[in-house]
């Protein structure tokens, strides 16, 4: 129900293929969004596929029993596949594109209840995580995946 995620599918150029959240203890969460060209969604699977992966990297800190504070650190985007050709992660001919976010902890601190980013854990078990984000709002239901490799 989160508007920021739902709006990703509103692009006339691309649409969402998959969304992951890679949670890495003790204090890192990476949001991974796989995007495909909009016309590809209407084609048979595997027909000259193109895939671009965007990542938003955050550091996390527990604030209380169910609130996790977020500090957004970096956003990255790179093609993983172009017209059916996989692009190796170490490909020198495709530069990494990314941007570091300004440090907003000076504005409220990652421990402050008023700092800009956080989510509340509504439910958690071995296979499922349900969270509510603060802004722009919305609920996310995540199920455990073995990996985020789109080619497996």
Contact map, one row per residue, 1 for C-alpha under 8 A:
11100100000000000000000000000000000000000000000000000000000000000000000000000000000000000000000000000000000000000000000000000000000000001111000000000000
11111100000000000000000000000000000000000000000000000000000000000000000000000000000000000000000000000000000000000000000000000000000010011111000000000000
11111110000000000000000000000000000000000000000000000000000000000000000000000000000000000000000000000000000000000000000000000000000000011100000000000000
01111111000000000000000000000000000000000000000000000000000000000000000000000000000000000000000000000000000000000000000000000000000000010000000000000000
01111111100000000000000000000000000000000000000000000000000000000000000000000000000000000000000000000000000000000000000000000000000000000000000000000000
11111111110000000000000000000000000000000000000000000000000000000000000000000000000000000000000000000000000000000000000000000000000000000000000000000000
00111111111000000000000000000000000000000000000000000000000000000000000000000000000000000000000000000000000000000000000000000000000000000000000000000000
00011111111000110000000000000000000000000000000000000000000000000000000000000000000000000000000000000000000000000000000000000000000000000000000000000000
00001111111001110000000000000000000000000000000000000000000000000000000000000000000000000000000000000000000000000000000000000000000000000000000000000000
00000111111100100000000000000000000000000000000000000000000000000000000000000000000000000000000000000000000000000000000000000000000000000000000000000000
00000011111111100000000000000000000000000000000000000000000000000000000000000000000000000000000000000000000000000000000000000000000000000000000000000000
00000000011111100000000000000000000001000000000000000000000000000000000000000000000000000000000000000000000000000000000000000000000000000000000000000000
00000000001111100000000000000000000011000000000000000000000000000000000000000000000000000000000000000000000000000000000000000000000000000000000000000000
00000000101111110000000000000000001111000000000000000000000000000000000000000000000000000000000000000000000000000000000000000000000000000000000000000000
00000001111111111000000000000000001111001000000000000000000000000000000000000000000000000000000000000000000000000000000000000000000000000000000000000000
00000001100001111110000000000000111100000000000000000000000000000000000000000000000000000000000000000000000000000000000000000000000000000000000000000000
00000000000000111110000000000000111100000000000000000000000000000000000000000000000000000000000000000000000000000000000000000000000000000000000000000000
00000000000000011111000000000000111000000000000000000000000000000000000000000000000000000000000000000000000000000000000000000000000000000000000000000000
00000000000000011111100000000011110000000000000000000000000000000000000000000000000000000000000000000000000000000000000000000000000000000000000000000000
00000000000000000111110000000011100000000000000000000000000000000000000000000000000000000000000000000000000000000000000000000000000000000000010000010000
00000000000000000011111000001111000000000000000000000000000000000000000000000000000000000000000000000000000000000000000000000000000000000000010000000000
00000000000000000001111100001111000000000000000000000000000000000000000000000000000000000000000000000000000000000000000000000000000000000000000000000000
00000000000000000000111110011100000000000000000000000000000000000000000000000000000000000000000000000000000000000000000000000000000000000000000000000000
00000000000000000000011111111000000000000000000000000000000000000000000000000000000000000000000000000000000000000000000000000000000000000000000000000000
00000000000000000000001111110000000000000000000000000000000000000000000000000000000000000000000000000000000000000000000000000000000000000000000000000000
00000000000000000000000111110000000000000000000000000000000000000000000000000000000000000000000000000000000000000000000000000000000000000000000000000000
00000000000000000000000111111000000000000000000000000000001110000000000000000000000000000000000000000000000000000000000000000000000000000000000000000000
00000000000000000000001111111100000000000000000000000000111100000000000000000000000000000000000000000000000000000000000000000000000000000000000000000000
00000000000000000000111100111110000000000000000000000000111100000000000000000000000000000000000000000000000000000000000000000000000000000000000000000000
00000000000000000000111000011111000000000000000000000011110000000000000000000000000000000000000000000000000000000000000000000000000000000000000000000000
00000000000000000011110000001111100000000000000000000011100000000000000000000000000000000000000000000000000000000000000000000000000000000000000000000000
00000000000000000011110000000111110000000000000000001111000000000000000000000000000000000000000000000000000000000000000000000000000000000000000000000000
00000000000000011111000000000011111000000000000000001110000000000000000000000000000000000000000000000000000000000000000000000000000000000000000000000000
00000000000000011110000000000001111100000000000000111100000000000000000000000000000000000000000000000000000000000000000000000000000000000000000000000000
00000000000001111100000000000000111110000000000000111100000000000000000000000000000000000000000000000000000000000000000000000000000000000000000000000000
00000000000001111000000000000000011111011000000011110000000000000000000000000000000000000000000000000000000000000000000000000000000000000000000000000000
00000000000011100000000000000000001111111000000001100000000000000000000000000000000000000000000000000000000000000000000000000000000000000000000000000000
00000000000111100000000000000000000111111100000000000000000000000000000000000000000000000000000000000000000000000000000000000000000000000000000000000000
00000000000000000000000000000000000011111110000000000000000000000000000000000000000000000000000000000000000000000000000000000000000000000000000000000000
00000000000000000000000000000000000111111110001011000000000000000000000000000000000000000000000000000000000000000000000000000000000000000000000000000000
00000000000000100000000000000000000111111111000000000000000000000000000000000000000000000000000000000000000000000000000000000000000000000000000000000000
00000000000000000000000000000000000001111111000000000000000000000000000000000000000000000000000000000000000000000000000000000000000000000000000000000000
00000000000000000000000000000000000000111111101000000000000000000000000000000000000000000000000000000000000000000000000000000000000000000000000000000000
00000000000000000000000000000000000000001111111000000000000000000000000000000000000000000000000000000000000000000000000000000000000000000000000000000000
00000000000000000000000000000000000000000011111010000000000000000000000000000000000000000000000000000000000000000000000000000000000000000000000000000000
00000000000000000000000000000000000000000001111110000000000000000000000000000000000100000000000000000000000000000000000000000000000000000000000000000000
00000000000000000000000000000000000000010011111110000000000000000000000000000000000100000000000000000000000000000000000000000000000000000000000000000000
00000000000000000000000000000000000000000000011111000000000000000000000000000000011100000000000000000000000000000000000000000000000000000000000000000000
00000000000000000000000000000000000100010000111111100000000000000000000000000000111100000000000000000000000000000000000000000000000000000000000000000000
00000000000000000000000000000000000110010000000111110000000000000000000000000011111100000000000000000000000000000000000000000000000000000000000000000000
00000000000000000000000000000000011110000000000011111000000000000000000000000011110000000000000000000000000000000000000000000000000000000000000000000000
00000000000000000000000000000000011100000000000001111100000000000000000000001111100000000000000000000000000000000000000000000000000000000000000000000000
00000000000000000000000000000001111000000000000000111110000000000000000000001111000000000000000000000000000000000000000000000000000000000000000000000000
00000000000000000000000000000001111000000000000000011111000000000000000000111100000000000000000000000000000000000000000000000000000000000000000000000000
00000000000000000000000000000111100000000000000000001111100000000000000000111000000000000000000000000000000000000000000000000000000000000000000000000000
00000000000000000000000000000111000000000000000000000111110000000000000111110000000000000000000000000000000000000000000000000000000000000000000000000000
00000000000000000000000000011110000000000000000000000011111000000000000111100000000000000000000000000000000000000000000000000000000000000000000000000000
00000000000000000000000000011100000000000000000000000001111100000000011111000000000000000000000000000000000000000000000000000000000000000000000000000000
00000000000000000000000000111000000000000000000000000000111110000000011110000000000000000000000000000000000000000000000000000000000000000000000000000000
00000000000000000000000000111000000000000000000000000000011111000001111000000000000000000000000000000000000000000000000000000000000000000000000000000000
00000000000000000000000000100000000000000000000000000000001111100001110000000000000000000000000000000000000001100000000000000000000000000000000000000000
00000000000000000000000000000000000000000000000000000000000111111111100000000000000000000000000000000000000000000000000000000000000000000000000000000000
00000000000000000000000000000000000000000000000000000000000011111111100000000000000000000000000000000000000000101000000000000000000000000000000000000000
00000000000000000000000000000000000000000000000000000000000001111111000000000000000000000000000000000000000000000000000000000000000000000000000000000000
00000000000000000000000000000000000000000000000000000000000001111110000000000000000000000000000000000000000000000000000000000000000000000000000000000000
00000000000000000000000000000000000000000000000000000000000001111111000000000000000000000000000000000000000000000000000111000000000000000000000000000000
00000000000000000000000000000000000000000000000000000000000001111111100000000000000000000000000000000000000000000000011110000000000000000000000000000000
00000000000000000000000000000000000000000000000000000000000111110111110000000000000000000000000000000000000000000000011110000000000000000000000000000000
00000000000000000000000000000000000000000000000000000000000111100011111000000000000000000000000000000000000001100010111000000000000000000000000000000000
00000000000000000000000000000000000000000000000000000000011110000001111100000000000000000000000000000000000001000001111000000000000000000000000000000000
00000000000000000000000000000000000000000000000000000000011100000000111110000000000000000000000000000011100001000000100000000000000000000000000000000000
00000000000000000000000000000000000000000000000000000001111000000000011111000000000000000000000000001000000000000000100000000000000000000000000000000000
00000000000000000000000000000000000000000000000000000001111000000000001111100000000000000000000000011110000000000000000000000000000000000000000000000000
00000000000000000000000000000000000000000000000000000001110000000000000111110000000000000000000001111000000000000000000000000000000000000000000000000000
00000000000000000000000000000000000000000000000000000111100000000000000011111000000000000000000001111000000000000000000000000000000000000000000000000000
00000000000000000000000000000000000000000000000000000111000000000000000001111100000000000000000111100000000000000000000000000000000000000000000000000000
00000000000000000000000000000000000000000000000000011110000000000000000000111110000000000000000111000000000000000000000000000000000000000000000000000000
00000000000000000000000000000000000000000000000000011100000000000000000000011111000000000000000110000000000000000000000000000000000000000000000000000000
00000000000000000000000000000000000000000000000001111000000000000000000000001111110000100000000000000000000000000000000000000000000000000000000000000000
00000000000000000000000000000000000000000000000001111000000000000000000000000111110001111000000000000000000000000000000000000000000000000000000000000000
00000000000000000000000000000000000000000000000011110000000000000000000000000011111111100000000000000000000000000000000000000000000000000000000000000000
00000000000000000000000000000000000000000000000111100000000000000000000000000011111111100000000000000000000000000000000000000000000000000000000000000000
00000000000000000000000000000000000000000000000111000000000000000000000000000000111110000000000000000000000000000000000000000000000000000000000000000000
00000000000000000000000000000000000000000000011111000000000000000000000000000000111111000000000000000000000000000000000000000000000000000000000000000000
00000000000000000000000000000000000000000000000000000000000000000000000000000000111111100000000000000000000000000000000000000000000000000000000000000000
00000000000000000000000000000000000000000000000000000000000000000000000000000001110111110000000000000000000000000000000000000000000000000000000000000000
00000000000000000000000000000000000000000000000000000000000000000000000000000011110011111010000000000000000000000000000000000000000000000000000000000000
00000000000000000000000000000000000000000000000000000000000000000000000000000001000001111110000000000000000000000000000000000000000000000000000000000000
00000000000000000000000000000000000000000000000000000000000000000000000000000001000000111110000000000000000000000000000000000000000000000000000000000000
00000000000000000000000000000000000000000000000000000000000000000000000000000000000000011111000000000000000000000000000000000000000000000000000000000000
00000000000000000000000000000000000000000000000000000000000000000000000000000000000000111111111000000000000000000000000000000000000000000000000000000000
00000000000000000000000000000000000000000000000000000000000000000000000000000000000000000111111000000000000000000000000000000000000000000000000000000000
00000000000000000000000000000000000000000000000000000000000000000000000000000000000000000011111000000000000000000000000000000000000000000000000000000000
00000000000000000000000000000000000000000000000000000000000000000000000000000000000000000011111100000000000000000000000000000000000000000000000000000000
00000000000000000000000000000000000000000000000000000000000000000000000000000000000000000011111110000000000000000000000000000000000000000000000000000000
00000000000000000000000000000000000000000000000000000000000000000000000000011100000000000000011111000000000000000000000000000000000000000000000000000000
00000000000000000000000000000000000000000000000000000000000000000000000000011100000000000000001111100000000000000000000000000000000000000000000000000000
00000000000000000000000000000000000000000000000000000000000000000000000001111000000000000000000111110000000000000000000000000000000000000000000000000000
00000000000000000000000000000000000000000000000000000000000000000000000001110000000000000000000011111000000000000000000000000000000000000000000000000000
00000000000000000000000000000000000000000000000000000000000000000000000011100000000000000000000001111100000000000000000000000000000000000000000000000000
00000000000000000000000000000000000000000000000000000000000000000000000111100000000000000000000000111110000000000000000000000000000000000000000000000000
00000000000000000000000000000000000000000000000000000000000000000000000010000000000000000000000000011111000000000000000000000000000000000000000000000000
00000000000000000000000000000000000000000000000000000000000000000000001010000000000000000000000000001111110000000000000000000000000000000000000000000000
00000000000000000000000000000000000000000000000000000000000000000000001000000000000000000000000000000111111110000000000000000000000000000000000000000000
00000000000000000000000000000000000000000000000000000000000000000000001000000000000000000000000000000011111111000010000000000000000000000000000000000000
00000000000000000000000000000000000000000000000000000000000000000000000000000000000000000000000000000011111110000000000000000000000000000000000000000000
00000000000000000000000000000000000000000000000000000000000000000000000000000000000000000000000000000001111110000010000000000000000000000000000000000000
00000000000000000000000000000000000000000000000000000000000000000000000000000000000000000000000000000001111111110111000000000000000000000000000000000000
00000000000000000000000000000000000000000000000000000000000000000000000000000000000000000000000000000001111111110010000000000000000000000000000000000000
00000000000000000000000000000000000000000000000000000000000010000000111000000000000000000000000000000000100111110010000000000000000000000000000000000000
00000000000000000000000000000000000000000000000000000000000010100000100000000000000000000000000000000000000111111010000000000000000000000000000000000000
00000000000000000000000000000000000000000000000000000000000000000000000000000000000000000000000000000000000111111110000000000000000000000000000000000000
00000000000000000000000000000000000000000000000000000000000000100000000000000000000000000000000000000000000000111110000000000000000000000000000000000000
00000000000000000000000000000000000000000000000000000000000000000000000000000000000000000000000000000000000100011111000000000000000000000000000000000000
00000000000000000000000000000000000000000000000000000000000000000000100000000000000000000000000000000000101111111111110000000000000000000000000000000000
00000000000000000000000000000000000000000000000000000000000000000000010000000000000000000000000000000000000100000111110000000000000000000000000000000000
00000000000000000000000000000000000000000000000000000000000000000000111100000000000000000000000000000000000000000011111000000000000001100000000000000000
00000000000000000000000000000000000000000000000000000000000000000011110000000000000000000000000000000000000000000011111100000000000011000000000000000000
00000000000000000000000000000000000000000000000000000000000000000011110000000000000000000000000000000000000000000000111110000000001111000000000000000000
00000000000000000000000000000000000000000000000000000000000000000111000000000000000000000000000000000000000000000000011111000000001111000000000000000000
00000000000000000000000000000000000000000000000000000000000000000111000000000000000000000000000000000000000000000000001111110000111100000000000000000000
00000000000000000000000000000000000000000000000000000000000000000100000000000000000000000000000000000000000000000000000111110000111100000000000000000000
00000000000000000000000000000000000000000000000000000000000000000000000000000000000000000000000000000000000000000000000011111001111000000000000000000000
00000000000000000000000000000000000000000000000000000000000000000000000000000000000000000000000000000000000000000000000011111111110000000000000000000000
00000000000000000000000000000000000000000000000000000000000000000000000000000000000000000000000000000000000000000000000000111111100000000000000000000000
00000000000000000000000000000000000000000000000000000000000000000000000000000000000000000000000000000000000000000000000000011111000000000000000100000000
00000000000000000000000000000000000000000000000000000000000000000000000000000000000000000000000000000000000000000000000000011111100000000000001100000000
00000000000000000000000000000000000000000000000000000000000000000000000000000000000000000000000000000000000000000000000000111111110000000000111100000000
00000000000000000000000000000000000000000000000000000000000000000000000000000000000000000000000000000000000000000000000011111011111000000001111000000000
00000000000000000000000000000000000000000000000000000000000000000000000000000000000000000000000000000000000000000000000011110001111100000011110000000000
00000000000000000000000000000000000000000000000000000000000000000000000000000000000000000000000000000000000000000000001111100000111110000011100000000000
00000000000000000000000000000000000000000000000000000000000000000000000000000000000000000000000000000000000000000000001111000000011111001111000000000000
01000000000000000000000000000000000000000000000000000000000000000000000000000000000000000000000000000000000000000000011100000000001111111111000000000000
00000000000000000000000000000000000000000000000000000000000000000000000000000000000000000000000000000000000000000000111100000000000111111100000000000000
00000000000000000000000000000000000000000000000000000000000000000000000000000000000000000000000000000000000000000000100000000000000011111100000000000000
01110000000000000000000000000000000000000000000000000000000000000000000000000000000000000000000000000000000000000000000000000000000011111100000000000000
11100000000000000000000000000000000000000000000000000000000000000000000000000000000000000000000000000000000000000000000000000000000111111110000000000000
11100000000000000000000000000000000000000000000000000000000000000000000000000000000000000000000000000000000000000000000000000000000111111111000000000000
11000000000000000000000000000000000000000000000000000000000000000000000000000000000000000000000000000000000000000000000000000000011110001111100000000000
11000000000000000000000000000000000000000000000000000000000000000000000000000000000000000000000000000000000000000000000000000000111110000111110000000000
00000000000000000000000000000000000000000000000000000000000000000000000000000000000000000000000000000000000000000000000000000001111000000011111000000000
00000000000000000001100000000000000000000000000000000000000000000000000000000000000000000000000000000000000000000000000000000001110000000001111100000000
00000000000000000000000000000000000000000000000000000000000000000000000000000000000000000000000000000000000000000000000000000011100000000000111110000000
00000000000000000000000000000000000000000000000000000000000000000000000000000000000000000000000000000000000000000000000000000111000000000000011111000000
00000000000000000000000000000000000000000000000000000000000000000000000000000000000000000000000000000000000000000000000000000000000000000000001111110000
00000000000000000000000000000000000000000000000000000000000000000000000000000000000000000000000000000000000000000000000000000000000000000000000111110000
00000000000000000000000000000000000000000000000000000000000000000000000000000000000000000000000000000000000000000000000000000000000000000000000011111000
00000000000000000001000000000000000000000000000000000000000000000000000000000000000000000000000000000000000000000000000000000000000000000000000011111100
00000000000000000000000000000000000000000000000000000000000000000000000000000000000000000000000000000000000000000000000000000000000000000000000000111111
00000000000000000000000000000000000000000000000000000000000000000000000000000000000000000000000000000000000000000000000000000000000000000000000000011111
00000000000000000000000000000000000000000000000000000000000000000000000000000000000000000000000000000000000000000000000000000000000000000000000000001111
00000000000000000000000000000000000000000000000000000000000000000000000000000000000000000000000000000000000000000000000000000000000000000000000000001111
